[in-house]
Amino acid sequence: MENYLLEMRNIHKHFPGVYALRGVSLNLKAGEVLALVGENGAGKSTLINVLGGIHPKNDGEILIDGQPAEINSVADARRNGVSIIHQELVLVPHLSVAENIFLNREPHHGNFVDYKTMYAEAQAFIDGLGVKINAYDKIYQLTIAQQQVIEIVKAISFHSKIIVMDEPTSSLSDNEIDVLFDNIATLKKQDIGIIYISHRLSELQRIADRVTVLRDGQSVGSANVSEITNDEIVRMMVGREMTHYYTRTYNKAGDVVLRADHLTSANITDVSFELHKGEILGFSGLVGAGRTEVMKAILGFDPIVSGKVFVNGKPVDIKRPSEAYDLKIGYIPEDRRAESLFGFRSVQYNLTLRVLRSFIRGVSVNRAKEKQITDEYVDKLSIKSASYDTKIQNLSGGNQQKVVISRWLAARPDILIMDEPTRGIDVGAKAEIYELMNALAAEGMAIIMISSELPEIINISDRVIVMRESRISKVLEKSELSQETIMQYAVNI
């Protein structure tokens, strides 16, 4: 009989109108990395929130080291050695590394915080992972990868024996991913069990020992990673064959609809390119290469120091994003939760936000028109929600992204800029978004897609602009695209 560090047996969880978990089971060994995968809405987050004490279970049992564990709060989880590192890091930017690690549990000497002990213990935890971070550094001075290390250190400081990592590589460069995986290898040697949630199936062979698949709130199965292919995992996740994962039909590009001529801002230098009607133009490069910064300059977020932007052949002077939107340029930012969504507002509110004028006149609201717009795009993009009044924060990541895309489709832009459009969403939702992008391009919409996923860039783009150090390194035609070629120009090999 196997000795498991963690067993979750027949877990049930339901919310008003939603049966989120239907008898899910999962087990984890000490020193093991268990990948937990499934489409958005499959129940992964709910299961982890049950383990972390955020949502008490309705039925089932949790065993840790073979003993029943009652986990009804975050404090209960921590007492049982469970820590969760969420996709959105929970750190206080202007506090030091040590202050974040020991936040609300600082060591005291009498009535005063014992700062000497706190910084010494924090540094010892950091050094134990073999990383070069100073406990006195402020969080805002660190890279995202370094901040993630601090979240890991914080979990270790609780003496956690079970650590959950939710999409830990979604904002990391390839080099930073390597560092994270080295840290995970260190944790394994300390017999810490890790549940690793990711939509990047390519990572599983590198980091995971086993994989457990959820679908529609139920356990589909588990397997050793060495004994299962990614195609088999996808079939388990979606319950069907995905023969056309990357959907793209290539059409002859039309007229130039957007031209950047020698753009320079505080964050980019001498950037020139053209975007054609009906084209999907990919922007690739390492994190920090300046891809998003180009779009920020065009859209009026960042002032242009020199250079010019042309829309449909006419020079434009865009000082603020609203002026870009008036020119029928849409923008879907990378961080949808921070920059696109009003989490406590409804699905319908978030979807129709850009077209309020079409159904609001003065103080009069045409509810039938509002519902008609929502109906159209919920159906067109297969958005899954209990109702239109559901708070957007309660939707899965894939469905949130579909709502953001729908918001812009309802506004009918001629140009759509999509920054990491499939970040943090599952393979099924990705395939649907690729299919939608293909259809929009076929209808004549011009699309700019920024992506860190090379297979996505290669399979979806007509052309690819590779950036390095805030400049354009190379413009690659479709026939020239390969991972090796893109990386060559991204890192200047």
N, C-alpha and C positions, 0 to 999 in steps of 0.2 A: 504493500500500500504506500502511495506517495505521501511524503511529508510536505505539506504546503504551508507557506508563510501566511497566505491569505486565501480564504474561500468565501465566495459570495454565492449563496445557494437559493435558487428559486425566488429571486427578488422581484417584487411587484411594486409599482408606483403609479398612482393616477392623480391627475389634477382635474379641476372642473372641465368636463367636456373632452378630456384627453387621457387615454390609457397609455402612459409613456413606456412602462416596462411590464412585460408579461412573462414572469417566471424566468428571468435572466440569471444565468450562472456563469461564474468566472473563477479561476484559481491562478495563483502566482506562487512561484518558488523563491526562496532566498537566493540572491545573486543572479536573478534572471531578469531579462527584459521581455515583457509581454506586450506585443503590439495590439492595440484595441482599434479596430477599424470598422467602418460602416458608413453608409450615406448620411448626409445631414438629416437629422430627424430620426435616425435609427435608434437612439437612446443612449449613445455614448456619454454625453454630458450629464444626462439624468443619472445614469449609473454611477458616475464618478462623484456627482454631488451627493448621492446617497452615502457613498463610502466616506466622503469628506464631511458629513454631518450637516450639509446645507439643506438637503431635503430628507427628512426622516422617511424610511421605507414604510409601505403599507403592509407588506408581508414578506416572508423569507427570513434568512438568517445570515449573519456575518461571523466568520471564525477567523481569529488571528492566532497563529502558532497553535492551532487546534482547539483553542478555547473560544466559547461564544463571546462576542463583543457587542455591547449595546452602544450604537453610535447615533445620537440624536442631536448633536451640535458639533460645531467646529472644535470646541474644547474637548469633547469626547473623542473626536478623531485624533487630535494631537496626543491625548493621553494614551491612545492605543498605537501611537507611532506612525500615524498617517499624515502626510503632507501633500498638498496639491499645488502645482505650479501652473497657474492659468495662462492662457494665451496672451491676455492683456496683463502685463506685469503690474504688480501692486506694490510700488515703491514710492517714497516721498522724495521728489527730485532735489530739494534744497537741504536735505539732511545728509549726513555722512553715511558711508557704507556701514560702519559699526552701529550707528544709531538706527539704521533701517533693520539690521539683523536682529537687534535686541529691542525693537520698538515695543513699548508697553510692558517690557519685562527686564528693564535695565538692572544690572547688579547695583546694590546700594551699600554704602558704608554709613551706618546710622541713618540719618534722615536725608543724606545726600547721595546722588548718583556717583558710583565709583567708576569714573571715566577711565582711569588707568587700567583697571581690570577689564572693563568692557572692550576697550580697543585692543588689548592684548589677546583676549579670548577670540575676538572677531578675526584678528590677523592670523591666529593659529588655525581657525577653521578654514580661512582662505588658503593659507599655505598648504594645508592638508590636501587640497585639490591640485596643488602644483601650478597655480596661476599667479600672475604678477599684477595684483591689485592692492592698493594701499587702503587700509581700513579708514584712513582720514579723508580719502577722496569723497567729493560730493557725487551723488548719484547722477546729476545732470552732466557731469564731466565724463561719464562712462559711455561706451558704445552699447547698443542693444544687446550684443552678445555678452558683454561684461555684466550688464544688468541681470541677464539671465543667470549668469554664474552666481550672482549675489542671491537670487531667489533659491538656487540650489544650496548655497551655503546656509541660508536661513532655515531651509528644511533640515539640513544636517544638524544645525544648532538645536533643533527640537528633539534630537536623537531619534529621528524618524527611521523606521526600518522599511517603510513602504512610501515611495515617492511617485506621484502621478505627474507626468509632463504632457500638457495639452498643446499640440501643434508647436513644439519648441523651436522648429527651424523656419517658421513661416516668414520671419523678418531677417534671416541671417544670410550672409554670403557663404560661398563654398568653403572658404578658409575658416570662417567662424563656425560652420557646421562641424568641420574637422575637430575644432577645439571642444565643442560640446560633446561630441562622441568620445573624445579622450576622457572627458570628465565622467561620462556615463560608465566607461570602462573602469575608472577608479572606484566609482560607487559599487559596481558589481563585485569587485575584489573585497569590498567591505561587507559583503553579503546583504546589501540593500536590494530589495525587490523593486523593480521599476515598471510601471504601466505607462506605455508610450503611445499616445494618440497622434496619428498623422494621416493626412490624405496623400502624402507623397509615398506611394508604394515602392518607389525605387530605393527608398532609405531602409526598407525592412531587411533586405539581405545584408546590409552593412551593420545594423545595430540590434535587431531583434532575434531572440531565440525561438519564441513561439508567437503565433498570431491567433486572436479570437475575433470572430466576425459577428456583428449584430445587424439585424435587419428588421425594421418595423417593430422595434421594442422587444425582440426575441433573440435568443442565442441561435446562431446558425451553425456554428461549429468552431473547433480549434485545430491547429496543426502546427507541427514544427516548420519553421520557415524554410529549412533546408529541403523539406519534402513537399512543397507546394509552390506553384508558379503564380506570378502576379495575375495572369489571365484567370486562373482558378479562383483567386481571391476576389477579383472583380465580379465574376459570375455569382459567387456567394453573396457579395454585397448587394448587387442590384437584382438578383433573381432572374437574370436573363443574359443572353449573349449580347455583347456590345461590339458588333462587327464594324461599325462606323464611328469610332471614338472621335477622331479628328475629322470633322465634316468641313470640306472646302471644295468649292468649284471655282476655278479661276477664270475671270472674265477680263477682257481688255480694259485697261484703265482709261477713264475719261479725262476731261479737262482738269487742269490744276485748280484746286479750290482753296488751298492754303499754301502760302510760301513764306518761309522765314529766310531773311536775307542778312547774313553776318550779325546775328543777334549776340549781344554781350550784356550780361547782367552781373550782379555781385556773385552769382554762382555758376555762370556758364561763360564760355569764351568763343566768339566767332562761329556761331552755329548757323548753318544754312541747309535747308532741305525743302522739298516739294511734296505735297500730298495731293493725290488725284481722286477724282470722283470714282466711287466704286472700288477703292483700294483699301486693303488692310496693311498699314505700314507699321512694322514692328520696331520697337526701340529696345535694344539689349545692352548689356554691360554689367559690371559689378555694382554692388550696392555702393552708393556715393559717387557714381560716375557722372551724375548730372542729368539723368533721364527725366526724372520728375521735375527738376529745376527748369528744364527747357519749357515744359508745359506751363509751369507757374509763371514764367516770363510772358509767354504768349497770351495767357488768360488774364494778365493784369494783377496777379498776386504779388509778383516781384517787379520792381521798376526796370525797364530796359534802359541800359546806359547808352548803347549805340546799336544801330541796325534797324531793320524795318520788318513789319508783318503785313502781308497782303492776303486779303480774303476775296476770292473770285476776281483776282486781278487788280483789285483796288487797294491802295494803301490804307491801313487803319491804325489808329492810335488808341490802343486799349489800355485804359488806366485802372480799371477795376473789373472783377469777374462779371458783374451784371452787364457790362458793355459787350463782353464776349458772348454771353448768353443771348443778348439781343441780336447778335450777328448769326444766331442759330448754330453756335458751337456749344456742345454739351460736354460735361466733364464728370467722370466717375472716379473719385480719388481712391487711393490705395487703402486708407483706413476708413472704411465705411461707417464704423460705429462712432468715431470721433468727428468725422467731417461730413457725413451724409445723412445719418439717421437721427431722428428724434425718438429715443428709445422708449419713452413713456407715452408716446402718442400712437394712434392706431395704424394698422396696415393701410387703411384707406387714406388717412391724412398724409402719411409718408409718400404714398404712390401718386397722389394728385397735387402735390405741393407746387409743382412747376406750372400747373394749368388752372390755378384758382380762378383766373379771370374768365375762363370758359363757363363757369357755373355760379359765379358770385357777382351780383350786381348791387353795389351799395351794401345794404343790410340784408338783401334777399339772396338766399341760397337755393339753387335748383338741385335738390337732393337726387332727383331722378337722373339728371345729367351726370352728377358726381358718381352715382352708382354705375351708370352706363360705362364711364371711363374705367372705373375699377374692374367691372365685369370683363371688359375687353382684354385688359392686360393680365389679370389673374388667369384667364383662360388661355391667352396666347403664350404665356411663359410658364404655365402649369404651377402657379404659386400655391403652396400648401399652407393653409391657415384655418384655424377653427372657425373664424368669422372675420369680417372686415374690421370689426371693432377690437380684435386682438392686438395687444401692444406689440409693436414691431420687435422689441427686445426678446419676446418669447418665441420668435421664429428661429428656425435653424439658420446657420450662416449662409447656406445656398439660397434659401428663400429670401433672406434679407437682401442679398445681392440682386436677386431677380426684381425685388421691389425698387431698388435704386435704379436699375436699368430701365424698368417700366416707367419710372418718373420721367426719364429723359425721352423715351420713345413717345410718350404721350405729348411731349412738347415738340416732337417732330424736328429734331436738329438736322442740319446738312452734314455736320462734322461731329463725330463723337470721339472724345479722348477717354480711353479706358486704362487706368493705372492698376496693374495687377488684378485683372477682372475675375480671376478664378482663385485668388489667394484664400486658403482656408476652407474651401468647399470640396465636396466629394466628387468622385469620378462621374456619377450620373448627372449631377448638376453641371459639371464642367462640360460634358458632352452636349447638354442642352444649350449652354451658353455659346459653345462653338457653332452649333447649328444655327442659332439665332444670328450671330455675327456674320456667318456666311450668307444668310438670307438678306440681311440688311445691306451688305456690300453688293449683292446681286441686284438689289433695288436701287443702287446708286449712292448709298450713304458712304462717306469717306470716314475711315476709322483709323485712329492711332492707338496701338496697343503696346503698353509698357509691360514687360514680363521678365521675371527672373528665371522662369522655367524654360530651358532651351528646347525641349521637345515641343512645347506649346508655340514658341516663337517660330520654330522651323516649319511646323505643320500648318499654321494658321496664316502666316504673313505672306504677302506678295513680294515685299522687299523688307530688308532689315537694316536699320541704322545702328551701328555699334558705337557706343560712347566709352571714352576713357578719360579720366581726369578733366571732366567738365567740357570736353571737346568731342566732336565727331571723329572717330578713329577710321571708320570705313562704312561705305554704303554697299550692301551685298544684294545682288539680284537673287531671285528664287533658285536659279540653277547653281548658285555658289554656296547655298546654305548647308552647313554641317556644324555639329557641336565643336569640332576641332577648329574650324575656321573662325567661328564667332569668338571662341575663347582666345585664339591667337591675337585677334585685334582688340579684345577686351583687356588683355594683360600685357600686350606688346612683347610677345615672345620673339 
